[in-house]
Amino acid sequence: MLLRCQADVLFLLDCCYASSVGTRGASYGSVEVLAACSMEDVTGGVHNNSFTRGLIAELRDGAKKSLTTWELNGRLVVQKGLNKILYTPRHFPIRAAASIELSPLRSDSKLRPEHDT
């Protein structure tokens, strides 16, 4: 059902054999996978050098601007080169006219959670 929605879909997978995911039936928008490791690798769980920690760091660093999933993957690969994450992340489009663009929500967005003050 997710792949049939009229929107872009990005799968973020931090699990063993993450890039072995297979999806079919996408009929609208772009569908991409950003995986913690190759289909042969076993990840070590969430720790200081994990994919999830690296992903959080990159999203926080880029929180003021837009970036594509292709650019995000490139930034994570640099982290791998600096030994900040243990495995080389994998990015692959399943169906994509262009790489999905990630951007912060506008401050007036109704999707932004409200905080009690």
Summary of the structure (lengths in Angstrom):
residues: 117
radius of gyration: 15.2
end to end distance: 37.7
largest distance: 47.8
contacts: 311
relative contact order: 0.21
helix: 26%
strand: 17%
